[in-house]
Amino acid sequence: MENWNRDITEAAVAARTASRELAVLSSKKKNDILLSIAKGLREKKQDILSANRTDISEAEKKGLKTSFIDRLRLDEARLEGIAGAIEQVTALPDPIGEVIGGTTRPNGLVIVKKRVPLGVIGIIYEARPNVTADAIALCLKAGNAVILKGGSDAIMSNTAIAEVAAEYGEKAGLPHGAIYLVRDTSREAAGQLMEMTGYIDVLIPRGGKGLIDSVVRNARVPVIETGAGNCHVYVDKSADVDMAVEIIYNAKTSRPSVCNAAETLLVNRDIADAFMPRMIKRLNTVELRGCEESLRYGIRIRATEDDYYEEYNDLILAVKIVDDVKEAVEHINRYGTHHSDAIVTRDYENARYFKSMVDSACVYVNASTRFTDGGEFGFGAEIGISSQKLHARGPMGLTEITTVKYEIDGSGQVR
């Protein structure tokens, strides 16, 4: 402990104190705090956008990928969307205090199971400034204090957003210390957060596979593992070709840098002649990497084994022609990351089989994988998308960052 960063340690102690105060705030008070934060983001938008321009300039100087810079970039519309998402969270039911079970035992003990906050949540994430605001909103609404550590590429943007949130939140009654952004972007600071048992109740990593694997492998604090997104679209032999073309176009190109974008397209051999030429023409801005059979349709790059494991986060798509829905499911379960996968079909039995047999958090029939999102699922925002099976799976909203407490009332019973 003597090697720990004192600022982070002091912040964690303050967060623990704040979390106890947050746990008993009324829903109205928490909503007032969030509305004040949304107001602050609008009033301070020029400061936030100026900070973001500094981050963008540095990223461009480093020659970072266009898709990475897109994840980093804020503009007035995106900032308004962030403020609006916080307001949406205020409209959601408060999970804290919800009675989710109970019984009266034969001996007269009354046992009630209630939902309570986790306490202090640590979040380690990469270049997504919106994560800063989303995490703050959801954690506070669910009665949790939050310690944030973003990547160095977004440090100016994250700092600006967190400072506004703390300032305007405290104006409305937020306990001091409930929001803390770690300014130290070093690996050592991340390592400290991973070791802070007794200070942090749960750690949530958000970012690429390397970051997530590092946190899962090294953390002593309990971790909710969010998933890298090697997402698939399978075009079944009975698919509506027009629908299939538009679904894969949206899933791949609408925002290729995010985790719910499609990375692999699987095509049933019986529909390939009708579908492949249309798809290739529609995805003319996408680099296609195909199996040997798909090359005869005009794809020029032969896919390797590694391509089918890859989360590109870019305008690149792996393509494979398969025999049937069973082979498609086997491919997804072998190469995928259990995040989001879709089938396009008019065959009810194939749709049912796909939904039952694909082992992923979100499984779609005739819809784009891009809907795997807290906002789209009606959660207002998300704390991350979990691909694990313990505690939470899929987009994590308010209830996923709570735990339970048993309250037992007796009248002198002894055992």
C-alpha positions as CSV (number, residue, x, y, z in Angstrom):
1,M,0.0,0.0,0.0
2,E,3.0,2.3,0.6
3,N,3.5,2.4,-3.2
4,W,0.0,3.5,-4.0
5,N,-0.9,6.9,-5.4
6,R,-2.0,8.9,-2.4
7,D,-4.5,10.9,-4.5
8,I,-6.3,7.8,-5.7
9,T,-6.3,6.3,-2.2
10,E,-7.8,9.4,-0.7
11,A,-10.3,9.6,-3.5
12,A,-11.4,6.0,-2.8
13,V,-11.8,6.7,0.9
14,A,-14.0,9.7,0.0
15,A,-16.0,7.7,-2.5
16,R,-16.7,5.1,0.2
17,T,-18.0,7.8,2.6
18,A,-20.0,9.3,-0.2
19,S,-21.5,6.0,-1.3
20,R,-23.1,5.6,2.2
21,E,-24.8,8.9,1.8
22,L,-25.8,8.2,-1.8
23,A,-27.4,4.9,-0.7
24,V,-30.1,6.6,1.3
25,L,-30.9,9.6,-1.0
26,S,-34.4,9.8,-2.3
27,S,-35.2,9.2,-5.9
28,K,-36.2,12.9,-6.3
29,K,-32.9,14.1,-4.9
30,K,-30.9,11.8,-7.2
31,N,-33.0,12.9,-10.2
32,D,-32.4,16.6,-9.3
33,I,-28.7,15.9,-9.2
34,L,-28.7,14.3,-12.6
35,L,-30.8,17.1,-14.1
36,S,-28.3,19.6,-12.7
37,I,-25.5,17.7,-14.3
38,A,-27.3,17.7,-17.7
39,K,-27.8,21.4,-17.4
40,G,-24.1,21.9,-16.6
41,L,-23.0,19.9,-19.7
42,R,-25.1,22.3,-21.8
43,E,-23.9,25.4,-20.0
44,K,-20.3,24.4,-20.2
45,K,-20.4,22.9,-23.7
46,Q,-17.8,25.2,-25.2
47,D,-15.3,24.3,-22.4
48,I,-16.0,20.6,-23.0
49,L,-15.7,20.9,-26.8
50,S,-12.5,22.9,-26.5
51,A,-11.0,20.2,-24.4
52,N,-12.1,17.6,-26.9
53,R,-10.5,19.5,-29.7
54,T,-7.2,19.3,-27.8
55,D,-7.6,15.5,-27.6
56,I,-8.5,15.2,-31.3
57,S,-5.5,17.3,-32.3
58,E,-3.2,15.1,-30.3
59,A,-4.7,11.9,-31.7
60,E,-4.3,13.2,-35.2
61,K,-0.6,14.1,-34.5
62,K,-0.1,10.5,-33.4
63,G,-1.7,9.2,-36.6
64,L,-4.3,7.2,-34.8
65,K,-7.0,5.4,-36.9
66,T,-9.9,7.3,-38.2
67,S,-12.3,4.9,-36.5
68,F,-10.5,5.5,-33.2
69,I,-10.7,9.3,-33.6
70,D,-14.5,8.9,-34.4
71,R,-15.0,7.3,-31.0
72,L,-13.1,10.1,-29.4
73,R,-14.8,13.0,-31.2
74,L,-17.5,15.2,-29.6
75,D,-19.6,17.9,-31.3
76,E,-22.6,19.8,-30.3
77,A,-25.0,17.1,-31.4
78,R,-23.1,14.3,-29.6
79,L,-22.8,16.4,-26.5
80,E,-26.6,17.2,-26.6
81,G,-27.1,13.4,-26.9
82,I,-25.0,12.8,-23.8
83,A,-27.0,15.4,-21.8
84,G,-30.3,13.9,-23.2
85,A,-29.2,10.4,-22.1
86,I,-28.7,11.7,-18.6
87,E,-32.2,13.1,-18.6
88,Q,-33.6,9.8,-19.8
89,V,-32.0,8.1,-16.8
90,T,-34.0,10.4,-14.5
91,A,-37.2,9.1,-16.1
92,L,-36.3,5.4,-15.3
93,P,-37.6,3.7,-12.2
94,D,-35.3,3.8,-9.3
95,P,-34.2,0.2,-8.5
96,I,-33.0,1.0,-5.0
97,G,-35.3,-0.2,-2.2
98,E,-37.3,-2.4,-4.6
99,V,-38.6,-5.5,-2.8
100,I,-37.8,-8.4,-5.0
101,G,-38.8,-11.3,-2.8
102,G,-39.7,-12.3,0.7
103,T,-41.4,-14.8,3.0
104,T,-42.6,-15.3,6.5
105,R,-41.1,-18.4,8.1
106,P,-43.0,-20.8,10.3
107,N,-41.1,-19.5,13.3
108,G,-42.5,-16.0,12.6
109,L,-39.3,-14.4,11.0
110,V,-40.2,-12.0,8.3
111,I,-37.6,-12.1,5.5
112,V,-37.5,-9.4,2.9
113,K,-35.1,-9.3,-0.1
114,K,-34.4,-5.7,-1.3
115,R,-32.3,-4.1,-4.0
116,V,-29.4,-2.0,-2.7
117,P,-26.4,-0.2,-4.3
118,L,-23.1,-2.0,-5.0
119,G,-21.3,0.8,-3.3
120,V,-18.1,2.1,-5.1
121,I,-17.8,1.2,-8.8
122,G,-14.5,1.6,-10.6
123,I,-14.5,1.9,-14.4
124,I,-11.5,1.6,-16.6
125,Y,-12.1,2.6,-20.2
126,E,-10.6,3.9,-23.4
127,A,-11.3,6.8,-25.8
128,R,-15.1,7.2,-25.4
129,P,-15.9,10.5,-23.6
130,N,-19.6,9.6,-23.5
131,V,-18.7,6.7,-21.2
132,T,-17.7,9.3,-18.6
133,A,-21.2,10.9,-18.5
134,D,-23.1,7.6,-19.0
135,A,-21.2,5.9,-16.1
136,I,-21.7,8.9,-13.8
137,A,-25.5,9.0,-14.5
138,L,-26.2,5.3,-14.0
139,C,-24.0,4.9,-11.0
140,L,-25.5,7.9,-9.2
141,K,-29.1,6.9,-10.0
142,A,-28.4,3.5,-8.6
143,G,-26.9,5.0,-5.4
144,N,-23.2,4.2,-6.2
145,A,-20.1,6.4,-6.0
146,V,-17.9,6.1,-9.1
147,I,-14.2,6.2,-9.8
148,L,-13.3,6.6,-13.4
149,K,-10.1,6.0,-15.3
150,G,-10.1,6.8,-19.0
151,G,-7.3,6.5,-21.5
152,S,-4.7,9.1,-22.1
153,D,-6.1,9.9,-25.6
154,A,-9.3,11.3,-24.0
155,I,-8.0,12.8,-20.8
156,M,-8.9,16.4,-21.5
157,S,-12.4,15.6,-22.6
158,N,-13.0,13.2,-19.7
159,T,-11.6,15.7,-17.2
160,A,-13.9,18.5,-18.5
161,I,-17.0,16.3,-18.3
162,A,-16.2,14.9,-14.8
163,E,-15.4,18.3,-13.4
164,V,-18.7,19.7,-14.7
165,A,-20.6,16.7,-13.3
166,A,-19.0,17.0,-9.9
167,E,-19.5,20.8,-9.8
168,Y,-23.2,20.8,-10.9
169,G,-24.0,17.6,-9.0
170,E,-22.8,19.0,-5.7
171,K,-24.8,22.2,-6.3
172,A,-27.9,20.0,-6.2
173,G,-26.8,18.0,-3.2
174,L,-24.4,15.3,-4.4
175,P,-22.2,14.1,-1.6
176,H,-18.6,15.3,-2.1
177,G,-16.3,12.6,-3.5
178,A,-19.1,10.6,-5.2
179,I,-17.4,11.3,-8.6
180,Y,-13.7,11.0,-9.1
181,L,-11.7,10.9,-12.3
182,V,-8.2,9.5,-12.1
183,R,-6.0,12.1,-13.9
184,D,-3.0,9.7,-13.9
185,T,-3.3,7.8,-17.1
186,S,-0.4,5.4,-16.4
187,R,-0.7,1.6,-16.2
188,E,0.4,1.9,-12.6
189,A,-2.7,3.8,-11.8
190,A,-4.9,1.2,-13.5
191,G,-3.0,-1.5,-11.6
192,Q,-3.7,0.3,-8.3
193,L,-7.4,0.3,-9.0
194,M,-7.3,-3.4,-9.7
195,E,-5.9,-4.1,-6.3
196,M,-8.2,-1.8,-4.2
197,T,-10.2,-4.5,-2.4
198,G,-12.0,-2.9,0.5
199,Y,-12.1,0.4,-1.3
200,I,-13.8,-0.5,-4.6
201,D,-16.6,-3.0,-4.7
202,V,-16.5,-3.9,-8.4
203,L,-14.4,-3.0,-11.4
204,I,-15.9,-2.7,-14.9
205,P,-13.5,-2.5,-17.9
206,R,-14.8,-1.0,-21.2
207,G,-12.6,-1.0,-24.3
208,G,-10.7,-3.4,-26.6
209,K,-9.9,-7.0,-25.9
210,G,-6.4,-6.1,-24.6
211,L,-7.7,-3.8,-21.9
212,I,-10.5,-6.2,-20.9
213,D,-8.2,-9.2,-20.7
214,S,-5.6,-7.3,-18.7
215,V,-8.2,-6.3,-16.1
216,V,-9.8,-9.7,-15.9
217,R,-6.3,-11.4,-15.5
218,N,-4.8,-9.0,-13.0
219,A,-7.6,-7.6,-10.8
220,R,-8.1,-8.6,-7.2
221,V,-11.3,-6.5,-7.1
222,P,-14.3,-8.4,-8.5
223,V,-14.8,-7.7,-12.2
224,I,-17.8,-7.5,-14.4
225,E,-16.3,-8.4,-17.8
226,T,-17.6,-6.3,-20.7
227,G,-17.2,-7.9,-24.1
228,A,-15.2,-7.3,-27.2
229,G,-17.5,-7.4,-30.1
230,N,-16.8,-9.9,-32.9
231,C,-20.4,-9.8,-34.0
232,H,-21.9,-11.9,-36.9
233,V,-24.7,-11.6,-39.4
234,Y,-25.9,-14.9,-41.0
235,V,-27.9,-14.7,-44.2
236,D,-30.1,-17.9,-44.3
237,K,-31.2,-19.5,-47.6
238,S,-34.8,-18.2,-47.1
239,A,-33.7,-14.6,-46.4
240,D,-35.3,-11.6,-48.0
241,V,-32.3,-10.4,-50.1
242,D,-33.1,-6.7,-49.9
243,M,-33.6,-6.9,-46.1
244,A,-30.3,-8.9,-45.7
245,V,-28.3,-6.4,-47.7
246,E,-29.6,-3.4,-45.7
247,I,-29.1,-5.2,-42.3
248,I,-25.4,-6.0,-43.0
249,Y,-24.9,-2.6,-44.5
250,N,-26.2,-1.0,-41.3
251,A,-24.5,-3.5,-39.0
252,K,-21.1,-2.8,-40.6
253,T,-21.1,0.8,-41.8
254,S,-23.3,2.9,-39.5
255,R,-20.5,3.1,-36.9
256,P,-17.8,0.6,-37.6
257,S,-15.8,1.6,-34.5
258,V,-18.2,0.4,-31.9
259,C,-18.5,-3.1,-30.3
260,N,-21.9,-3.9,-31.7
261,A,-20.8,-3.5,-35.4
262,A,-20.7,-6.7,-37.5
263,E,-17.3,-8.1,-38.2
264,T,-18.2,-11.3,-40.0
265,L,-20.8,-12.1,-42.6
266,L,-21.9,-15.7,-43.0
267,V,-23.9,-16.5,-46.2
268,N,-25.8,-19.7,-46.9
269,R,-24.6,-21.3,-50.1
270,D,-28.1,-21.6,-51.6
271,I,-28.6,-17.8,-51.6
272,A,-25.1,-16.7,-52.4
273,D,-25.7,-16.2,-56.1
274,A,-28.6,-13.8,-55.4
275,F,-27.1,-12.1,-52.4
276,M,-23.3,-11.8,-52.9
277,P,-23.3,-9.4,-55.9
278,R,-25.9,-7.1,-54.3
279,M,-24.0,-7.1,-51.0
280,I,-20.6,-6.4,-52.7
281,K,-22.1,-3.5,-54.6
282,R,-23.8,-2.0,-51.5
283,L,-20.7,-2.4,-49.3
284,N,-18.4,-0.7,-51.8
285,T,-16.6,1.3,-49.1
286,V,-15.8,-1.8,-47.1
287,E,-12.7,-4.0,-47.4
288,L,-14.0,-7.5,-47.8
289,R,-12.0,-10.6,-46.8
290,G,-13.6,-13.8,-48.0
291,C,-13.2,-17.5,-48.0
292,E,-12.0,-19.4,-51.1
293,E,-15.6,-19.9,-52.4
294,S,-16.6,-16.2,-51.9
295,L,-13.6,-15.0,-54.1
296,R,-15.5,-16.1,-57.3
297,Y,-18.0,-13.3,-56.6
298,G,-15.4,-10.6,-56.8
299,I,-13.9,-10.4,-53.3
300,R,-10.2,-9.9,-53.8
301,I,-8.7,-10.6,-50.4
302,R,-8.5,-14.2,-49.1
303,A,-9.5,-14.3,-45.4
304,T,-7.2,-16.0,-43.0
305,E,-8.1,-18.0,-39.9
306,D,-7.2,-14.9,-37.8
307,D,-9.7,-12.8,-39.7
308,Y,-12.6,-14.7,-38.3
309,Y,-11.4,-14.0,-34.8
310,E,-10.8,-10.3,-35.4
311,E,-12.7,-7.3,-34.0
312,Y,-11.7,-4.8,-36.7
313,N,-13.5,-1.7,-35.4
314,D,-13.0,-0.5,-39.0
315,L,-14.6,-0.7,-42.5
316,I,-13.4,-4.3,-42.9
317,L,-15.6,-7.4,-43.0
318,A,-14.8,-11.1,-43.1
319,V,-17.1,-13.2,-45.3
320,K,-17.7,-17.0,-45.3
321,I,-20.1,-19.1,-47.3
322,V,-21.6,-21.9,-45.2
323,D,-23.8,-25.0,-45.9
324,D,-26.7,-24.2,-43.4
325,V,-27.8,-22.7,-40.2
326,K,-26.0,-25.4,-38.2
327,E,-22.6,-24.6,-39.7
328,A,-23.3,-20.8,-39.1
329,V,-24.0,-21.4,-35.4
330,E,-20.9,-23.6,-35.1
331,H,-18.8,-20.8,-36.7
332,I,-20.2,-18.1,-34.4
333,N,-19.8,-20.2,-31.2
334,R,-16.2,-21.0,-32.2
335,Y,-14.9,-17.6,-33.4
336,G,-17.3,-15.1,-31.8
337,T,-17.1,-13.2,-28.5
338,H,-20.6,-14.0,-27.3
339,H,-21.7,-10.4,-27.8
340,S,-24.3,-9.9,-30.5
341,D,-25.2,-12.1,-33.5
342,A,-28.0,-12.0,-36.1
343,I,-29.8,-14.2,-38.5
344,V,-31.8,-13.0,-41.5
345,T,-34.4,-15.6,-42.4
346,R,-38.0,-16.3,-43.3
347,D,-37.8,-19.8,-41.8
348,Y,-39.3,-20.0,-38.4
349,E,-37.5,-23.2,-37.4
350,N,-34.1,-21.8,-38.4
351,A,-34.8,-18.7,-36.5
352,R,-35.8,-20.7,-33.4
353,Y,-32.7,-22.9,-33.8
354,F,-30.4,-19.9,-34.2
355,K,-31.8,-18.1,-31.1
356,S,-31.6,-21.3,-29.0
357,M,-28.1,-22.4,-30.1
358,V,-26.0,-19.2,-30.4
359,D,-24.3,-18.7,-27.1
360,S,-24.3,-14.9,-27.1
361,A,-25.7,-12.1,-24.8
362,C,-27.9,-10.7,-27.6
363,V,-29.3,-12.8,-30.5
364,Y,-31.3,-11.1,-33.3
365,V,-33.7,-12.3,-35.9
366,N,-34.1,-10.0,-38.9
367,A,-32.5,-6.9,-37.3
368,S,-29.1,-5.3,-37.1
369,T,-26.7,-6.0,-34.3
370,R,-26.3,-2.3,-33.8
371,F,-29.3,-2.3,-31.5
372,T,-27.3,-3.8,-28.6
373,D,-27.2,-0.6,-26.7
374,G,-28.5,0.6,-23.4
375,G,-30.4,3.5,-24.9
376,E,-32.0,1.3,-27.6
377,F,-33.0,-1.3,-25.0
378,G,-34.7,1.5,-23.0
379,F,-32.1,1.7,-20.2
380,G,-31.4,5.4,-20.9
381,A,-27.7,4.6,-21.1
382,E,-25.4,1.7,-20.3
383,I,-22.5,1.0,-18.0
384,G,-21.2,-1.5,-20.5
385,I,-22.2,-4.6,-22.4
386,S,-21.4,-7.8,-20.5
387,S,-20.6,-11.0,-22.4
388,Q,-20.0,-13.0,-19.2
389,K,-22.7,-15.1,-17.5
390,L,-22.3,-14.2,-13.8
391,H,-24.2,-11.2,-12.3
392,A,-25.0,-9.5,-15.6
393,R,-25.2,-10.2,-19.3
394,G,-25.8,-7.9,-22.2
395,P,-26.3,-4.1,-21.9
396,M,-26.0,-3.2,-18.3
397,G,-28.5,-0.6,-17.0
398,L,-29.5,0.4,-13.5
399,T,-30.5,-3.0,-12.0
400,E,-27.2,-4.6,-13.2
401,I,-25.2,-2.2,-10.9
402,T,-27.1,-3.1,-7.8
403,T,-27.0,-6.1,-5.4
404,V,-29.4,-7.4,-2.8
405,K,-29.8,-7.3,1.0
406,Y,-31.9,-9.5,3.2
407,E,-33.8,-7.7,6.0
408,I,-35.2,-9.9,8.7
409,D,-37.6,-8.9,11.4
410,G,-38.2,-11.0,14.4
411,S,-39.8,-11.0,17.8
412,G,-37.2,-12.7,19.9
413,Q,-36.6,-15.8,18.0
414,V,-33.5,-17.8,18.8
415,R,-32.1,-20.9,17.1
